Amino acid sequence: MDEIDMLLSIVENPTRRRILEALVREPHYPLQLSKELGVSQQAVMKNLSLMEQSGMVVSYRVASNMGPMRTLYVPNADFTLVIDMHDSMFSARLIEQGDGEVHCDGFADVEDAANRVRELDSAIRELDAKRAELIEERNAVMAWLTEMIQGTDDYERRKEVYERVDGKAGADSPAVQIKKEVSE
């Protein structure tokens, strides 16, 4: 199982997504998660165990002022997973995170920091909107290209065109010739 398959198998489950959402905000004990999410402690433990085995979360023991040591869970992975499925487009990819060297000089107060987070979230939404526009344009170009290559009955030649589009064929490949033939 590759990394994308492993991540998909973990985040496909709604309970695990809710657990991860809680853990990225702050570390939690299983009992806290159970109460906060309204899920049995057994289900929380089962999902935490699976996520820990995959390396998505880690646990460590901490002293408790209410009795025995407790196990605290924290996230252990930073990732962005993007899946695109559109006309003539399917891709699933893991976007690598930066080197973690971003530093901030501090903020005047909590509100100042919260404002910066909102600004960053807004910028991310703008990037997502621009990405959606680019995908829409790509879909339109692919629709045109698909209509053009439907004119040839030779599947291998159509496949060569798709390879050219995917960047798997060189500029002098037969796919370029097909494009010229089809457009003439």
WOMOMO-V190785 format. One record per pair of residues at least 12 apart in sequence whose ideal C-beta (glycine too) atoms are under 10 Angstrom apart, sorted by the first residue. I is the first residue (numbers start at 1). J is the second residue. Records with the same first field share a line. If there is no record, write none. Layout:
BEGIN
I=J ; J
END
This chain:
BEGIN
1=54
2=92 ; 94
3=54 ; 55 ; 77 ; 79 ; 81 ; 94
4=79 ; 81 ; 82 ; 83 ; 92 ; 93 ; 94
5=92
6=54 ; 55 ; 56
7=54 ; 56 ; 77 ; 79 ; 81 ; 92 ; 94
8=81 ; 83 ; 92
9=50 ; 54
10=47 ; 50 ; 51 ; 53 ; 54 ; 55 ; 56 ; 57 ; 77
11=51 ; 56 ; 79 ; 81
13=47 ; 50 ; 51
15=33 ; 37 ; 39 ; 40 ; 43 ; 44 ; 46 ; 47
16=44 ; 46 ; 47 ; 48 ; 50 ; 51 ; 56 ; 57
17=47
18=33 ; 36 ; 37 ; 38 ; 39 ; 44 ; 47
19=33 ; 34 ; 36 ; 37 ; 39 ; 43 ; 44 ; 47 ; 48 ; 51 ; 56 ; 57 ; 73 ; 75
20=47 ; 51 ; 56 ; 57 ; 75 ; 77
21=37
22=36 ; 37 ; 44 ; 73 ; 75
23=48 ; 51 ; 56 ; 57 ; 72 ; 73 ; 74 ; 75 ; 76
24=74 ; 75 ; 78
25=75
26=72 ; 74
27=57 ; 58 ; 59 ; 60 ; 62 ; 72 ; 73 ; 74 ; 75
28=44 ; 48 ; 57 ; 72 ; 73 ; 74
29=41 ; 44 ; 59 ; 62 ; 64 ; 70 ; 71 ; 72 ; 73
30=42 ; 43 ; 44 ; 45 ; 47 ; 48 ; 49 ; 59 ; 70 ; 71 ; 72 ; 73
31=44 ; 45 ; 70 ; 71
32=44 ; 70 ; 72 ; 73
33=45 ; 47 ; 48 ; 73
44=73
45=71
48=71 ; 73
51=73 ; 75 ; 76 ; 77
52=73 ; 76
54=76 ; 77
55=76 ; 77
56=75 ; 76 ; 77 ; 79
57=73 ; 74 ; 75 ; 76 ; 77
58=72 ; 73 ; 74 ; 75 ; 76 ; 77
59=71 ; 72 ; 73 ; 74 ; 76
60=72 ; 73 ; 74
77=97
78=96 ; 97 ; 98 ; 100
79=94 ; 95 ; 96 ; 97
80=93 ; 94 ; 95 ; 96 ; 97
81=93 ; 94 ; 95
82=94 ; 95 ; 131
84=131 ; 135 ; 138
86=135 ; 136 ; 138 ; 139 ; 142
87=135 ; 138 ; 139 ; 140 ; 142 ; 143 ; 146
88=138 ; 139 ; 141 ; 142 ; 143 ; 145 ; 146 ; 162 ; 165
89=135 ; 138 ; 139 ; 142 ; 165
104=116
138=165
141=165
142=162 ; 165
145=161 ; 162 ; 164 ; 165 ; 179 ; 182 ; 183
146=158 ; 161 ; 162 ; 165
147=182
148=161 ; 178 ; 179 ; 181 ; 182 ; 183
149=161 ; 162 ; 165 ; 175 ; 178 ; 179 ; 181 ; 182 ; 183
150=182
151=178 ; 181 ; 182 ; 183
152=178 ; 181 ; 182
154=178
156=174 ; 178
157=174 ; 175 ; 177 ; 178 ; 181 ; 182
158=175 ; 178 ; 182
159=175 ; 178
160=173 ; 174 ; 175 ; 176 ; 177 ; 178 ; 179
161=173 ; 174 ; 175 ; 176 ; 177 ; 178 ; 179 ; 182
162=175
163=175
164=176 ; 178 ; 179
165=179
END
